[in-house]
Amino acid sequence: MSVMAKTEPDSSPPGSGDPSPHAGVRAGVAALPSSEEFARLTNPFRSELLAYCYRMLGSVHDAEDQVQETLLRAWRSFGQFQGRASVRTWLYRIATNECLRAIEKRGRRPLPSGLSGPGGNPEGPLAATIPEVPWLQPIPDALLRPESADPASVAASRAGIRLALIAALQYLPARQRAVLILRDVLGWRAAEVAELLGSTTGAANGVLQRARAQLQQVAPAEDEIREPADPRDRELLNRYAAAFEDADITTLVQLLREDAVLEMPPQPIWFTGREQIGRFLQTHILRQPGEFLLIPTAANGQPALAEYRRGHDGVHRAAAMQVLTLTAGRVARIVVFHDPGLFAASGLPPALPPAATASMPRR
């Protein structure tokens, strides 16, 4: 599997030409900078640090925590910053160490398909959830600030954050994960990665080769990472959302690929094949029209739908985030994340009152 390099659009080589470099930062500065000065130096890198920590950890909540911890440690140790490397490289070194420690404590974050085979009885009772499993999470596109309007850079950035790639990265040991992301996703040079990790170039290259070999064994289908945008995608998304809202199983199944996959963490069971998925949805989810409202959004550089479910009081409340993989005019994969906390990160309200839903246009 080949991971598209340099997905951060403005990721010039560390130490050369970084935006807002360490101009005015003197070697061996003893005093802490002012809040304004520190923000000027570090704010340009927040978004790319968040994307990097997310790729490492597979959790948007953990990634946000590690970015905050990175900036806090950078603030506290600013007097030790010698200015020999760029601020960007220095921050990445701190973030990498923070992520390595976090992975050591928490382990990897899987999807249900990474733990067991698909379910065989879509009409049967649901399996008990496994709360102790730290499941993979999506990252809302709203948190990832585009650094460039260049179409090639935007496409590369989306490829490097696709959900299938993040799930595959979780299988790599922590150090291999860091080296592969820095080299094959962000486009750093071997010497730069070696310096950041405190190793030799040869050792860094060896880690990279082992990471590439292991990733090949769990690599997702190429179209789950690189599928280009199709002009028909918006129409497909609207038809899918309308069928879901109308509990129209027949139409919904027709929009799925024959080998489509449905996963629903923290529910450990998952299904493959559109017939199986249709039977599951009909039995357990889509019982009557109007129970769900779906609002288009985006996560992991992919189309997503914010799922609101109607309560007994008629209010539709945040229920889950569906992240979809669309290929060749069909829905190939549906991953439903039952985490209402993702709505705020996407800039979406926690509930849709009846007055608001009544005025929403039909698709």
Salt bridges, closest charged atoms under 4 A:
GLU8 OE2 - ARG55 NH1 2.71
GLU37 OE2 - ARG40 NH2 3.03
GLU48 OE1 - ARG88 NE 2.81
ASP62 OD2 - ARG106 NH1 3.91
ASP62 OD2 - ARG109 NH2 2.99
GLU69 OE2 - ARG73 NE 3.24
GLU98 OE2 - ARG73 NE 2.44
GLU98 OE2 - ARG101 NH2 2.49
GLU123 OE1 - ARG279 NH2 2.77
GLU147 OE2 - ARG145 NH2 2.79
ASP184 OD1 - ARG212 NH2 2.70
GLU192 OE2 - ARG189 NH2 2.43
GLU222 OE1 - ARG226 NE 2.88
ASP223 OD2 - ARG257 NH1 3.28
GLU224 OE1 - ARG333 NE 3.20
ASP230 OD2 - ARG232 NH2 2.87
GLU245 OE1 - ARG362 NH1 3.56
GLU245 OE2 - ARG363 NH2 3.05
ASP246 OD1 - ARG362 NH2 2.89
GLU258 OE1 - ARG274 NH2 3.13
ASP259 OD1 - ARG257 NE 2.75
GLU263 OE2 - ARG333 NH1 2.57
GLU291 OE2 - ARG309 NE 2.98
ASP313 OD2 - ARG317 NH2 2.67
ASP339 OD2 - HIS61 NE2 3.30
